[in-house]
Each structure stands twice: as structure tokens, then as C-alpha cells.
Amino acid sequence: MAPRVLISDKLSEAAVQIFRDRGIDVDFQPELGKDKDKLLEVIGQYDGLAIRSATKVTEKIIAAADNLKVIGRAGIGVDNVDIPEASKKGIIVMNTPFGNMITTAEHAIAMMFAAARQIPEASASTHAGKWEKSKFMGVELTGKTLGVIGAGNIGSIVCNRALGLKMKVVAYDPFLSEERATEIGVEKVDLEELLKRADFITLHVPLTDQTRNILSRENLEKTKKGVRVVNCARGGLVDEAALADLLKSGHVAAAAFDVFAEEPAKENPLFNLPNVVCTPHLGAATTEAQENVALQVAEQMADYLLTGAVQNALNMPSVTAEEAKVMGPWIKLSGHLGNFIGQMTDEPIKAINILFDGEASEMNLKALTAATIAGIMKKTNPDTNMVSAPVMAKERGVQISTTKQDQSGAFEGYVKVTVVTAERERSIAGTVFSDGKPRFIQIKGINIDAEVGANMLYTTNEDVPGIIGTLGQTMGENGVNIANFTLGRAARNGEAIALLYVDDPVPAPVIAKLESTGMFRQIKPLTFDVA
């Protein structure tokens, strides 16, 4: 059955057609973005939801989205999506951070010009029949120092445009390396230095706990007298009341804002100040950008629903279509390893340690880690997936650690998972053979070679004669067919293990008969999703 996608905001017809061309059943109902009751009523029917900013994907909507697998936001900001709730329910949230980069950067430059030359006020005055030429004395951008807070995708384009205007550019960004700063032609500085030197300040960071009010009253007071502040990123980055006070006092010469702490902004401390330029969140509002993000979100959602490829996800590691082809068997293996050890562990887990060897160490480790954790968590929550599992682990205080190493043995690569509880450590390792099938290769340090079956039986015992006969006879007498049988032992007369691949789940009475023999230390039926 084809996946179903609901588009609840205005998207271009070309984007709608992408879904159709890829064989996805799409409903284009842009009116639902403003009708939360109707959206709540129908959302349970869909695998994907494509939105812009009008649709509010609340906790209530997510709770009703029984089949939803992905939410795609045509644009950068996802303030209208409850990402934590989506993550708990295993729903991927994607955005399109690259489709409107140039448009937003150009708007920031335009706002900087407008603030420097008082263009809106001058235009209004001229339209009113006045000729107040001497009133609107501006400043040049050439030779001025631009302080860029955030030199990522959009910020780096602003830097490039500013350098073309012959400005000096200093940038504050904790994630900006010296090499990258040199590459884009800017001087990397700390925030204190930027505040002290900048003639213009422009912000290009997301709104997080770390960036909220990054231009606080205290920091604004540290700026150079006559500074001009531009914000085309996110409301809440600047203390708007403090900025209004400093604009009135003359310490800040002008400001240009496209975004506000509360939107839609009907009232704001910055409104009606003569040295402030305001626009209604127009950063991405060009025909080119709107088309680009619409097409991009349609492609991303279709790729995920049809191939498992994950791009620009905010709550899951991205996996490209090419990576998905190569990593598919390894993601399955990681899930099986986690599922095995999860089914074996009855006590609370304190830590999960994952070792990636050889070929596996060169892959997307975040995705493999997420798959492993999902497998472990399925015991207590069968609906757990790669999105929700890391959230569950964090909520439970489980410590996750990963290690990678060069090829260390006969296999080109393998994954080893160790779970730590208050009572014990338990480990299992596996690899992917050339046929693409995952295999268990080590359990409790004992080497083994076992395929993964839908129904399996795991036993541990002392290495003594009669184990194979007892297992075979008991299964046969009770109508349980053994499809495959794998043994392993630590040493002669030491600990031994067995893995039986059976056609159907082993009934509880059969487990009880095996336990009654007294020959086994542990007997555990296991199930795996091998579809």
C-alpha cells in the first residue's frame, strides 16, 4: 500500500507533483493548517505531514497521529512543531535549511542598507510630499566593521556579501574553526571583542537556551556607540525592551528587525521608533525560496517513506539514499544485536557501550547507535524506533558510549554491544556477510556463527555430553521443528552456548520441560523482526 502524505499548508503544485510521481498518495488540503480540529480528526490516516508555518503540530496532534512517520517543514524554523513529543512517538521531524539561505542572507543585507540610509523613513517622507533631504543623513557600509553572530549556512553568505561591499567582517561562532574562518575571509573573535568593535551587528543563529537574549541589556550596553543591529534570524535573540531604550538614548543608532519575540507581532517596544526598520518575517519570502523549500521537503519526505533515506532531520541522524543502500544490512544487524541483548536483560540498564570495528567504524555511527538502542528498548516498548529510542535512554539515565577501531580480526568489520546493569555485563557481537545477511559471531565472549531467525532459542550450559540430544529430543517430541542449530563453547568442559533457529515460537511448556532436566543454566526464547 502506498504511503499517504497530507499537505496542510500552501505548497507549490510542483511539490505536490513530486509526491505523485514517486507513487505516494498525497492529499493537498492547505486549509487544514488553520483548522486544528479538522487536522486532529484526520491526521491518524497519514504516514507523512508536510507543512510551512501555519500548521501547529502540537502534543495533541501528535498524540492522534497513530501512523505518522515523518513531519516535513518547508523552511528552516520548526517552532510550530513539538519536537520532543514527536521524538517520543518515533516521528522524524525534517526541515529544509538550504532552500532559503540566499534569500534570507540577502534580506539581512537589504535591512542593513535600510538601517544605514534610513530608507523607509525617507521613502515615507517623500511620499508625503516633503523634501527633507538634510534630515536623512546616513552612513556608508564601505570600511565599516560588521559583526556576525553565527557563521553557519546563512551567516557565511552574509559574510561573503559584506566582504564584497568592502566591509571588515568579524565573526563569533563557537563552532567556527580557524581554518573555516580563513576560508570565508573573516576574523574569528569572541563575543566581547565583537561587541566592542562592530559598527553593525547581524544575527544568524537558531533560538536555543544558549542563544536566547544573546544580545541582552548587558551585552547591548557593551557595544560601540552608534552601532546598528540587524536581526533576520529568530525572535528572542535580542532583549527588545533594552534595545528600544538604547535606541531612544542614542547609544544604538538604528535597528532593523524581521523577526520578533512574539509573532505575529501586533505590539512591540521597537514599533514606531523612527530609527527602526521592521518587516513581517520576510527573510524567506521570495518566489525562488518558497519554490526551493517546497520541492526540497517533498523530495526528502518521499525519499524517507520509500527508501529510508533521512535528510535534514532534527531528531535523528541523517542517512543519505546511498548510505541507506550500503548501511541497510548494518542497521538491521545493530537492531538485532540490541534486540538480542535487550530480551536477555531483565534488570534496569545503567550503560550501553558499542564498539565499531573495521568497515563498520567508517559508517554513519550515529545511525548505527540509534538502531542498537532501539533494539534494546523494544523489550519494554515494542513501538520504539531509531527516533524515540535515544530519548527513552536519556530519560532513563542510561549512559551511551561508542568506540571505533581499525579492522582487528578475520571479519572486515563488526559491531559489539555491551550492556551494563547493577548485577552484570552482557555482550554480543555481529557482522554482515557478503550476502548482506546479519550474523551473530560472538556471545558472552564465545565465538559462534549464527543466522538471525524470526524465532530462536538461546541456552547456556556446562560443556557436557547429552545437551544436543536433550534439545533435539525435547523439540521433536513437542512438535517444534529446528531449522538450524549452532553451538559454541569457551573451552572444553567450560561454559557452552546454543542457538536454535526454530520455525515457530517455542511454547512455555517446552521451556519448562527443558528447565526440569537440570542441564541448562539459562533458557531464553527470542524473537526478531527479520522482514
VOGU-3710 file (C-alpha; in Angstrom, 3 decimals, decimal comma):
1> maprvlisdk> 0,000/0,000/0,000  1,392/3,401/-0,989  2,340/5,811/1,802  -0,118/8,666/2,408  1,004/12,277/2,854  -1,079/15,250/3,949  -0,040/18,764/2,893  -1,764/21,116/5,338  -0,139/24,396/4,221  0,343/26,114/0,884
11> lseaavqifr> 2,972/24,309/-1,188  3,640/24,694/-4,887  1,921/22,369/-7,323  5,369/21,161/-8,405  5,963/19,850/-4,886  2,607/18,078/-4,872  3,516/16,504/-8,202  6,796/15,170/-6,789  4,847/13,055/-4,322  2,524/11,806/-7,049
21> drgidvdfqp> 5,381/10,997/-9,426  7,074/8,952/-6,687  3,935/6,864/-6,192  2,831/8,471/-2,931  -0,846/9,080/-2,207  -0,977/12,822/-1,426  -3,841/14,983/-0,129  -3,347/18,709/-0,691  -5,543/20,459/1,889  -3,863/23,784/2,786
31> elgkdkdkll> -6,928/24,958/4,684  -6,219/22,410/7,442  -3,226/24,421/8,628  -5,627/26,854/10,293  -8,262/24,292/11,279  -6,692/22,379/14,175  -9,888/20,480/14,966  -10,189/19,092/11,457  -6,452/18,327/11,371  -6,813/16,446/14,645
41> evigqydgla> -9,680/14,463/13,144  -7,811/13,258/10,039  -4,115/13,136/10,992  -4,295/9,477/12,044  -4,752/8,452/8,396  -1,351/9,687/7,197  2,264/8,495/7,132  3,654/11,965/6,390  2,706/15,592/7,093  4,141/18,428/5,002
51> irsatkvtek> 3,805/21,912/6,493  5,004/25,508/6,424  4,485/27,825/9,388  0,681/27,980/9,641  0,172/24,408/10,840  0,829/23,965/14,565  1,860/20,372/15,245  1,058/20,265/18,951  1,294/17,478/21,513  -2,410/16,841/20,958
61> iiaaadnlkv> -1,977/16,492/17,188  0,991/14,159/17,661  -0,948/12,005/20,127  -3,624/11,472/17,465  -1,102/10,744/14,693  -1,127/6,962/15,065  0,506/6,228/11,696  2,661/9,328/11,254  6,304/8,618/10,467  7,646/11,959/9,263
71> igragigvdn> 6,856/15,676/9,507  8,474/17,842/6,838  8,775/21,615/7,337  9,256/23,601/4,135  11,635/26,128/5,686  14,160/26,346/8,494  12,211/27,194/11,638  10,308/24,420/13,413  8,933/26,438/16,325  5,485/25,212/15,273
81> vdipeaskkg> 6,359/21,554/15,851  6,567/19,898/19,275  9,809/18,063/18,509  10,218/16,362/21,923  6,746/14,826/21,665  7,366/13,792/18,057  10,630/12,153/19,106  8,972/10,236/21,921  6,492/8,860/19,414  9,216/7,995/16,906
91> iivmntpfgn> 8,250/10,603/14,313  11,079/12,134/12,301  10,996/15,928/12,005  12,747/17,342/8,930  13,343/20,893/7,783  14,881/22,426/4,662  17,799/24,558/5,870  19,340/25,206/2,472  16,423/26,212/0,261  16,163/29,778/1,543
101> mittaehaia> 19,727/30,540/2,620  20,480/33,070/-0,103  17,101/34,758/0,227  17,476/35,220/3,988  21,056/36,429/3,668  20,036/38,951/1,011  17,255/40,230/3,253  19,762/40,805/6,063  21,972/42,815/3,716  18,950/44,773/2,490
111> mmfaaarqip> 17,926/45,540/6,076  21,445/46,668/6,842  21,333/49,126/3,924  17,886/50,310/5,019  19,121/50,988/8,559  22,287/52,693/7,323  20,464/55,053/4,961  17,076/55,411/6,741  15,380/54,327/3,546  11,885/53,506/4,916
121> easasthagk> 11,572/56,852/6,760  12,931/58,756/3,791  10,502/56,984/1,471  7,514/57,742/3,708  8,570/61,392/3,980  8,940/61,753/0,233  5,596/60,059/-0,423  4,065/62,625/1,927  5,268/65,427/-0,339  8,108/66,526/1,917
131> wekskfmgve> 11,640/67,059/0,708  13,651/66,515/3,894  16,995/65,873/2,297  19,051/67,110/5,227  17,063/65,064/7,752  18,149/61,664/6,454  21,916/61,699/6,748  23,188/58,125/6,513  26,459/56,216/6,777  28,431/54,162/4,258
141> ltgktlgvig> 28,961/50,431/4,674  32,357/50,518/2,988  35,150/50,284/5,531  32,789/49,593/8,429  33,160/46,532/10,676  30,341/44,001/10,529  29,980/41,675/13,499  28,317/38,411/12,501  26,930/36,292/15,331  26,639/32,823/13,816
151> agnigsivcn> 28,703/31,980/10,728  26,872/28,883/9,569  24,980/28,413/6,312  23,266/31,820/6,184  25,817/33,715/8,233  28,665/32,696/5,922  26,724/34,010/2,888  26,193/37,319/4,705  29,952/37,413/5,371  30,637/36,871/1,688
161> ralglkmkvv> 28,255/39,634/0,600  29,649/42,022/3,217  33,221/41,411/2,050  32,026/42,231/-1,458  30,844/45,566/-0,067  34,388/46,172/1,247  33,374/45,798/4,881  35,627/44,289/7,536  33,986/41,183/8,997  34,462/39,706/12,448
171> aydpflseer> 32,529/36,609/13,445  31,533/34,999/16,722  30,593/31,333/16,473  31,751/28,638/18,931  31,631/26,077/16,114  33,667/28,144/13,657  37,183/26,761/13,235  40,157/28,987/12,450  40,523/27,152/9,131  36,910/27,825/8,169
181> ateigvekvd> 37,211/31,473/9,248  40,219/31,868/6,976  38,382/30,101/4,158  35,422/32,519/4,268  37,676/35,530/4,813  36,618/36,633/8,302  38,330/37,174/11,623  37,144/34,839/14,374  36,623/36,668/17,683  34,868/36,118/20,993
191> leellkradf> 31,571/37,830/21,724  33,140/40,518/23,923  35,510/41,521/21,117  32,702/41,593/18,557  30,543/43,839/20,725  33,425/46,242/21,234  34,466/46,529/17,566  31,345/46,183/15,399  29,709/49,128/13,622  26,928/46,767/12,509
201> itlhvpltdq> 25,827/43,546/14,190  23,782/40,866/12,418  22,499/37,644/13,990  22,315/34,267/12,241  21,832/31,630/14,950  18,896/29,436/15,995  16,996/30,200/19,186  18,307/27,870/21,901  18,900/28,073/25,625  22,446/29,211/24,803
211> trnilsrenl> 21,468/31,914/22,304  18,317/33,280/23,929  18,892/37,007/24,650  22,464/36,726/23,426  22,150/40,487/22,926  20,937/41,135/26,467  20,807/44,589/28,025  24,239/43,974/29,486  25,722/42,976/26,127  23,984/45,774/24,237
221> ektkkgvrvv> 25,498/48,271/26,655  28,950/46,913/25,767  28,536/47,771/22,086  30,212/50,686/20,340  28,176/53,918/20,456  26,355/54,326/17,162  26,112/50,610/16,412  23,321/49,328/14,160  21,678/45,966/14,931  20,065/43,643/12,366
231> ncargglvde> 18,063/40,529/13,256  16,707/38,350/10,455  17,238/35,076/12,321  14,870/34,417/15,223  12,897/36,456/17,710  14,159/36,162/21,263  17,846/36,594/20,400  17,726/40,260/21,434  16,254/41,918/24,526  13,819/44,095/22,569
241> aaladllksg> 12,880/46,343/25,511  16,542/47,018/26,297  17,277/47,709/22,639  14,381/50,187/22,492  15,822/52,055/25,491  19,274/52,231/23,894  17,790/53,395/20,594  15,995/56,206/22,409  19,147/57,191/24,265  21,163/57,256/21,042
251> hvaaaafdvf> 23,668/54,599/22,082  22,311/52,367/19,302  21,946/54,386/16,109  19,433/52,134/14,340  17,964/48,648/14,212  16,386/46,511/11,516  14,240/43,553/12,592  12,467/40,926/10,533  11,696/38,661/13,495  10,250/39,268/16,950
261> aeepakenpl> 9,937/37,503/20,289  6,179/37,193/19,780  4,759/36,635/16,317  2,566/37,740/14,693  3,891/40,948/16,215  0,974/43,311/16,831  2,750/45,281/19,551  6,456/45,591/20,266  8,800/48,021/22,076  10,577/48,636/18,771
271> fnlpnvvctp> 7,498/49,736/16,880  7,063/53,408/15,992  10,674/54,316/16,749  11,995/56,491/13,910  15,354/54,701/13,735  13,919/51,180/13,455  13,089/49,249/10,272  10,587/46,413/10,698  9,369/43,738/8,295  6,904/40,861/8,986
281> hlgaatteaq> 9,263/37,856/8,890  10,071/38,193/5,205  13,511/36,564/5,295  12,447/33,596/3,189  9,674/35,383/1,300  10,837/35,233/-2,304  9,259/33,171/-5,038  12,548/31,343/-5,594  12,969/30,391/-1,924  9,378/29,265/-1,459
291> envalqvaeq> 9,640/27,043/-4,505  13,018/25,652/-3,432  11,945/24,662/0,092  8,698/23,141/-1,160  10,489/20,963/-3,690  13,159/20,048/-1,168  10,738/18,939/1,536  8,769/16,844/-0,959  11,940/15,073/-2,129  13,155/14,479/1,429
301> madylltgav> 9,849/13,073/2,654  9,432/10,868/-0,416  12,987/9,535/-0,033  12,357/8,615/3,575  8,971/6,993/3,055  10,162/4,976/0,050  13,841/4,220/0,735  14,525/5,032/4,390  16,924/7,852/3,500  16,935/10,612/6,131
311> qnalnmpsvt> 17,990/14,151/5,266  17,991/17,291/7,419  16,300/15,545/10,332  16,300/17,454/13,598  15,760/14,452/15,863  17,590/11,624/14,096  20,974/11,136/12,366  20,758/11,833/8,645  21,263/8,870/6,306  21,572/9,591/2,587
321> aeeakvmgpw> 19,971/7,383/-0,047  23,392/5,977/-0,928  24,221/5,373/2,736  20,863/3,674/3,203  21,733/1,150/0,467  25,109/0,290/1,996  24,131/0,618/5,636  20,765/-1,118/5,457  22,136/-4,550/6,480  24,324/-2,965/9,175
331> iklsghlgnf> 21,400/-1,008/10,603  19,434/-4,287/10,717  22,378/-6,017/12,388  22,654/-3,272/15,005  18,954/-3,564/15,726  19,195/-7,362/16,060  22,187/-7,113/18,424  20,320/-4,634/20,568  17,154/-6,724/20,443  19,037/-9,876/21,488
341> igqmtdepik> 20,687/-8,270/24,461  17,511/-6,395/25,380  15,495/-9,623/25,521  18,198/-11,198/27,673  18,269/-8,350/30,205  15,576/-8,195/32,868  17,126/-5,657/35,258  17,490/-1,874/34,694  20,249/-0,931/32,280  22,878/1,537/33,506
351> ainilfdgea> 25,074/1,817/30,405  25,287/0,738/26,765  28,751/0,502/25,202  29,068/-0,066/21,453  32,292/-0,990/19,645  32,525/-0,466/15,868  35,339/-2,354/14,149  36,792/-2,051/10,656  34,222/-1,417/7,930  31,528/-0,634/10,492
361> semnlkalta> 33,668/2,104/12,058  33,683/4,043/8,774  29,876/4,263/8,560  27,358/6,687/9,994  27,860/5,736/13,646  25,012/7,901/14,929  22,549/5,908/12,834  24,012/2,553/13,883  23,978/3,643/17,521  20,346/4,741/17,293
371> atiagimkkt> 19,401/1,389/15,725  21,197/-0,502/18,517  19,467/1,461/21,268  16,117/0,965/19,537  16,663/-2,786/19,519  17,441/-2,802/23,245  14,450/-0,647/24,156  11,956/-2,751/22,175  11,613/-5,149/25,103  9,797/-2,553/27,184
381> npdtnmvsap> 8,244/-0,628/24,290  7,663/-2,581/21,049  6,923/0,638/19,130  10,383/2,073/19,829  12,349/3,148/16,747  15,575/4,983/15,897  13,973/8,337/16,701  12,368/7,576/20,041  14,952/5,160/21,470  17,709/7,710/22,284
391> vmakergvqi> 15,071/9,870/24,002  13,927/6,915/26,103  17,502/6,023/27,032  18,227/9,583/28,115  15,037/9,748/30,190  16,093/6,561/31,981  19,582/7,887/32,695  21,294/5,249/30,522  24,868/6,217/29,652  25,710/5,659/25,971
401> sttkqdqsga> 29,318/5,336/24,797  30,794/4,379/21,432  34,281/3,315/20,352  35,665/2,689/16,903  38,773/0,804/15,873  40,598/-0,402/12,770  39,954/-3,930/11,495  41,173/-6,242/14,243  40,353/-9,764/13,103  39,091/-12,084/10,397
411> fegyvkvtvv> 35,999/-10,030/9,665  36,126/-6,872/7,564  34,048/-5,229/10,236  31,784/-5,994/13,167  29,669/-4,385/15,885  29,922/-5,401/19,541  27,301/-4,316/22,074  27,842/-4,465/25,837  25,086/-3,701/28,321  25,928/-2,884/31,931
421> taerersiag> 23,484/-3,394/34,809  23,968/-3,342/38,571  24,372/-7,144/38,546  26,359/-7,939/35,399  27,714/-7,084/31,969  26,381/-8,851/28,911  27,824/-8,631/25,379  27,121/-9,788/21,853  28,837/-9,140/18,537  27,766/-9,488/14,940
431> tvfsdgkprf> 28,753/-8,798/11,365  27,274/-8,678/7,878  28,416/-11,324/5,411  28,908/-10,705/1,702  25,377/-11,978/1,051  24,068/-8,997/3,044  22,761/-11,163/5,879  23,446/-10,186/9,507  25,126/-12,871/11,646  25,789/-13,302/15,349
441> iqikginida> 29,511/-14,050/15,755  30,114/-13,855/19,493  28,004/-14,135/22,658  29,482/-13,689/26,145  32,946/-13,819/24,576  32,209/-17,218/22,997  32,647/-17,373/19,229  29,643/-18,560/17,252  28,269/-18,306/13,721  24,503/-17,983/13,654
451> evganmlytt> 22,000/-16,511/11,250  19,233/-14,342/12,684  15,857/-16,051/12,670  12,357/-14,847/13,441  12,126/-17,380/16,294  15,162/-18,614/18,185  16,033/-20,387/21,419  19,172/-19,500/23,370  20,614/-21,771/26,036  23,698/-21,805/28,253
461> nedvpgiigt> 25,096/-24,865/29,957  28,212/-26,644/31,125  30,034/-28,312/28,239  28,963/-31,904/28,886  27,639/-34,723/26,686  23,910/-35,006/26,075  22,955/-31,345/25,505  22,324/-31,691/21,782  20,359/-34,885/22,275  18,204/-33,386/25,010
471> lgqtmgengv> 17,422/-30,301/22,938  16,651/-32,291/19,800  14,547/-34,897/21,550  12,529/-32,370/23,545  11,834/-30,234/20,484  10,895/-33,268/18,398  8,571/-34,769/20,997  6,699/-31,457/21,213  6,403/-30,719/17,501  8,935/-27,876/17,376
481> nianftlgra> 10,953/-28,032/14,148  14,604/-26,948/14,323  15,674/-25,176/11,132  19,271/-24,549/12,243  21,438/-25,342/15,236  24,622/-23,547/16,287  26,927/-24,352/19,197  29,841/-22,613/20,860  31,967/-23,055/23,958  34,608/-21,138/25,877
491> arngeaiall> 36,760/-24,220/26,463  36,442/-27,976/26,918  34,285/-28,651/29,989  33,730/-24,895/30,321  30,695/-22,752/29,578  28,832/-23,540/26,367  26,001/-21,902/24,469  23,496/-22,986/21,832  21,307/-21,053/19,415  18,409/-22,863/17,788
501> yvddpvpapv> 16,646/-21,364/14,776  13,084/-22,775/15,008  10,121/-22,477/12,663  7,690/-21,311/15,360  7,927/-19,821/18,845  8,866/-22,385/21,485  5,815/-22,905/23,778  6,205/-22,255/27,511  5,552/-25,932/28,439  8,513/-26,949/26,267
511> iaklestgmf> 10,733/-24,407/28,017  9,561/-25,836/31,349  10,484/-29,406/30,273  13,989/-28,280/29,322  14,380/-26,482/32,638  13,258/-29,601/34,518  16,216/-31,569/33,148  18,614/-29,500/35,251  21,099/-29,453/32,384  20,771/-25,774/31,474
521> rqikpltfdv> 21,864/-22,648/33,304  19,681/-20,419/31,175  16,971/-20,955/28,570  15,563/-17,976/26,690  13,164/-17,878/23,710  13,917/-14,962/21,390  12,029/-13,278/18,560  13,368/-10,978/15,835  11,817/-8,894/13,090  13,586/-10,255/10,012
531> a> 11,165/-8,873/7,406
//
